[in-house]
Amino acid sequence: METKLALNKRIYHQRFLLLMALPAVVWMIIFNYIPMYGVIIAFQNYRIIKPIIGQPFVGFEHFVELFTSGDFGNVMKNTLGISFLRLFIGFPLPIIFAIFLNEIKSISFKRFIQTVSYLPHFLSWAVLGGIMVNWLSDVGFINELLMNMGFISEPVFYLAEPDMFWGIAVFSDIWKELGWGAIIYLAAIAGINPSLYEAATVDGCNRFHKMIHITLPSIAPTISIFLILAISGMLNTNFEQILVLRNSLNQSASDVIDVFVYRTGMIAGRYSYAQAIGLFKSVVALILLGGANKITQKTSGHSLY
């Protein structure tokens, strides 16, 4: 009884904060939870001319078709390949960039570097993809540069080479998001108690030792949270980026799950099959989230929940 009274008292004292949060909760319910009802069409032969209720159920037929499909292996290979490269190359770079940027003493130079680094984030993939396609064409900037430096003798159409597509996708994603991703780590570094650095200076630590023994451990909780989120999103490959950079010549390397869902659902009109693929992706993401959270909790003591 006493606990209930204390809870009511806390709710009353925080009533204005709760009212401010109410629109966001309503928005989430309407746009994130109510549409989840549509997941049911993954188990039906859905036809758009009829309501969802009353459509014929086919059980796991679409999932069986997905796992036995000839495209499934290649789609998973491309999705996981690009995601692993992004995780092992793209994830640590913003952390390293933020730590070194924090060491720059000149405020104006530091602001200039930071501004230049996060400007590409504000460009859409339609614009940035256009720049990449232009640069990587056989008469583009990259070929001109490499031929003038003597590294190649003939121009190469890089986006026509499937072997290069994963690298191009990862590099262009790093270019666009490196500076923006570093902002949250810079904010975490700004919250470190300066007395720790002063004590380390008295103990004779140089700047590198401070980075390793003070800065990195202090931002470890932030790194852990973003690592968990990055692992849980491994089946997301940035649909807009892949759609802009892909073509018929690199299709064998650019066919990822998101593009496969788009081709199946929006172009072929197989909504139930596309929903089954999307549901499979969501279940895998949920398992990865739980697994990554558990491992991070045991190894570092930090977790998302």
N, C-alpha and C positions, 0 to 999 in steps of 0.2 A: 504494500500500500504506500509505504514511504517512498519507494523507488518510483512508483507511478506519479506521485505528487512532484517529485524532483524533476521527472521528465517533462511533465506539464509546465512546470515553472521555467525550465530551460527553453521549451518551445515558445512560451509567452514572451520571454526576454529576447528571443531571436526571431520574433514574428516578422520584422521588416526584412531581415535577410532571407527568410523562407519565402516571403512574397516575391522578392526579387528573383529567386531561383525558380519560382513556379513556371514562368513562361518557357524556360529552357527544358523543364521536365515535361511540360505539355508538348513542346516541339519534338522531343525525343520519342514520346509515346506515339504521336501521330505519324512521324516520318521514319522511325526506326523499329518500333515494335509492332504496330498494326500491320505494316506490309509483310511481316514475317508469316502471316497467314497464307501468303501466296506460295510458300515453300511446298505446300501440299501438291502443287501441279507437277512436282518432280516424280510423283507416284501415280500420275494419271496420263491418259492420252488427251492432253488439253487441246481444245479447239477454241480459237478466239471469239467465235460467233456465239458461244454458249457461256453461261455463268460457271464459276468454278465448282459450285455445289451441283452435283449430278453428273459430273464428267466420269467416264469409266476409269476405274482403278486398274493399274497394271503391276502394282507392287514394285519390285526392284529391277524391272525389265530395262529401264534406261541406264541404271548403274552397271548392269551386266554388259550392256552394249558398249558403255564407255570403257570399261576395263578390258574388253576383248577387241576394242577398235584398233585398227592398224595405226591410227594417228596418235593414240594415247601415249605410247612409249616416247615418241619424238617430242610431243608437246611437254611431257614431264621433264625430259632431258634438257630441253631449252629453258624451261621455267626455272628448274633447280640450278642449272649451270649459271644463268645470269644472276640469280639471287645469291648464290654462294660467292660469286665474284664481288657483288655489291657488298655483301656482309664482310668479307675478309679484306677488301680494299677500300670500299666506300665508307664503311662504318668507322674505322680508326682515324681516317684522315681529318675529319672536322675536329676531333679531340686534339690531335697533334697540332693542327693549324691554330686552334684556340690557345693552346699552351704557349706556343712560340709567339703568337700575336701579343699575348699578355706580357711577354718579356721585352717588347719594344718600348723604349723609354720616351721617344718623341711622340707626343700626343697627336700632332697634326699628321705625321706619317702613318701612325697607327690607324687613325680615322680614315685616311685615304685608302690604305690597304683593305680595311674592313668594308668600306663602301664599294670599292671595285669588286671585291669577292662576292658580295651578296646581290649585286645588280642583276646578274643572269636569272636569279630566282623570280624576278618580276616579269620576265619574258615568258609568254606562253610557249608550249611545245610546238605550236604551229609556226611561230616565228623562229624559235631556236632550231627546230628541225629543218626549216628552210635554209638557215645558215649552214647547218651541218651538211645537208645535201649538196649545197653549192660548193663548200670547201672540199668535200670528199669526191666531187665529180672528176672525170678524167682531165678537165681543163681548169680545175679548181686551185685554190690557194695552196693546199697541202702538196699537190703534185708539183706545182711551180717551185715551191720551197725546196723539196727533196731533190728535184732534178738540178736546180741551181747549186745545191750543196754537193751534188755528185753521188748521193745515196742510191738513186735509181736512174736507169737510162730511158725507160719508157713510162708513160703515165699509166696509172692504175685506177680503175673505177671501184673504189673501196666498198661501196654499198652493194656491189654485185658479187662480192666475195663472201660466201657464207661463213668461212673460217674467221673472218674479221668482225662479224656482226656483234658477237658478245662483247668484245673489247670496245667497239664503238658505242654500244649501248651503255656500258659501265662508265666509260670516260665522259660521255656527254652528260650523264646523270650527275657525276661528281662535279663537273664544271658548273652545272646549274645550281646545285644545292650545297656545295662546300661551305661557302660563307654564311649562308642562312642556317645551316646545321650547327655552325660553330657558335652562334649567338647564345644558345642556351648554356653551352659550356663556359663561355665568357662570363655569363651571369652567375654561374655556380662558382667560378674562380673569384669573382668580385666579392663573394660572401665569405671568403676565407679570412680568418682573424689575422691581421698584419703582425701581431705579436709573435706568431709562429715563425714568420720569416725573419723577424728581428732576433729571436732566440737562435735560429739556425745560423744567422750571420755571426753571432757571438761565438758559436761553436765551431766556426771556421768552414761552414758549407759554402760551396760556390753555387752559381745559378742553376747548373745542371742538377746538382744534388737536391736543391730546393724543389725543382720540378718533379724529381722522382720520389722524394720522401715527404713532401708537403702537398704540392698541388694535386698530383695524381690520386693519392689516398683521400684527399678532401673532396674530390669530385666523383669518387667511386660510386656513391649511391645514385647519382644522376646517370653515370655511364651504365650502371646495372639496369635501371629502368628502361633506358633507350635500347639496350641490347635485347631485353625481353621483348619489347615491341617490334624490334627489327626481325628477330627470329620468328615471331608469330606471323609476321607479314611476308614470309619467304615465298609464298605462292602468288604474291602481288608483284607484278613486273612493270608497273607504270604503263597502263594501256595506251595513253595518249602518245607517249614517246615511241613505243614500239610501232604503233599504227602509222606514225609519221615517217619513221626511218625504214620500214619494211617495204619490200617490193617483190615481184615474182622471182627475181634471181636469188634473193637471200631467204626465201620462204622456208627452206629446210632448217634454217637456224633461228628464224624470227617467229616461228609458230609457237606461241606460248598460250597458257590457259585462258587468259583474258581475251586474246584475239580469237581463240578457238570458240569461246562462249559467244563472242560477237558474230562470228561467221555462222555458227549453228543457230543462234536465236534470231538475230536481226536480219540476216541475209537469207538463210534457208527456211526460216519460219518454224523451226522445231523448238517451240518454247519449253516443252516438258524436258526434252533432252538437255537443253541449255541450262534449265533450272537444276537438273540433276548434277551437272558439272559444277555449277556454282555452289550447291549444297555440299558436294564432296570437298570443295576448296575450303568452305567455312568450317567443316568438321576437322579437317587437317590443321587449319589455323588455330582452332580451339585447343587441340591436343598439343600443338607446338607451344602455345602460350602457357598452358599448365605445366608442361615439361620444363620449359626454359625458366619459368618462375620458381619451380621446385629446385632445379639444379643451382640457380643463382642464390637462392635462399640458403642452401646447404654449403656452398663454396665461399660465399662472400658475406652472408648474413643480411643481404639486402634483397627485397622482393617487391613486386607490384602490389600484392595483397596478402 
